[in-house]
Amino acid sequence: MSERVVVRTFNYRHEAEFMRGVLDGHGIEASVVSDDCGAVDPALGLVRGIHLLVGKEQAEQARSLLNADSA
């Protein structure tokens, strides 16, 4: 498994999951990681952030797609 890197950080899990789906639709495997006490305290996402990760070799392509989607 390749090294995973954060390509974007979100405040809300649904935003990160949506963008994970966008990347998945383009063939980029992504995962969402959040330290929210096992979903017991979702508000921690506002403080710590919800991270969208991809393999290091696909990070540039993922950032391009995410930036294009934001425009």
C-alpha positions in Angstrom: 0.0 0.0 0.0 1.4 3.4 -0.9 1.8 6.3 1.5 -1.4 8.3 2.0 -1.4 12.1 2.1 -4.0 14.7 3.0 -5.3 16.5 -0.1 -7.9 18.6 1.6 -9.4 19.2 5.1 -13.1 19.9 5.7 -15.2 21.0 8.7 -18.0 18.6 8.0 -17.9 14.9 7.2 -20.6 15.1 4.6 -18.5 17.5 2.5 -15.5 15.2 2.8 -17.6 12.1 1.9 -19.0 13.9 -1.1 -15.6 14.8 -2.4 -14.4 11.3 -1.8 -17.2 10.2 -4.1 -16.0 12.7 -6.8 -12.5 11.3 -6.6 -13.8 7.7 -6.7 -15.8 8.6 -9.8 -12.5 9.6 -11.4 -10.7 6.3 -10.4 -8.9 7.8 -7.4 -9.2 5.7 -4.2 -9.7 8.1 -1.3 -10.5 7.8 2.3 -12.0 10.1 5.0 -10.3 10.3 8.4 -11.6 12.2 11.4 -10.7 12.1 15.1 -14.2 12.5 16.4 -14.1 10.0 19.2 -15.7 7.3 17.0 -18.5 9.6 15.9 -19.4 10.2 19.6 -18.5 13.9 19.2 -18.9 15.1 15.6 -18.3 18.7 16.6 -14.6 17.8 16.9 -14.5 17.9 13.1 -14.8 21.7 13.4 -11.8 21.8 15.6 -9.6 19.1 14.3 -10.9 18.8 10.7 -12.0 15.9 8.6 -9.2 14.8 6.3 -9.5 13.5 2.8 -6.6 11.2 1.9 -5.3 9.6 -1.3 -2.2 7.7 -2.3 0.8 10.0 -2.7 1.2 9.2 -6.4 -2.4 10.4 -7.1 -2.3 13.5 -4.8 -1.6 16.0 -7.6 -4.4 14.7 -9.8 -6.8 14.6 -6.8 -6.0 18.2 -5.9 -6.6 19.3 -9.5 -10.0 17.6 -9.5 -10.9 19.1 -6.2 -9.8 22.6 -7.2 -11.8 22.3 -10.5 -14.9 21.2 -8.6 -14.6 24.3 -6.3 -14.4 26.7 -9.3 
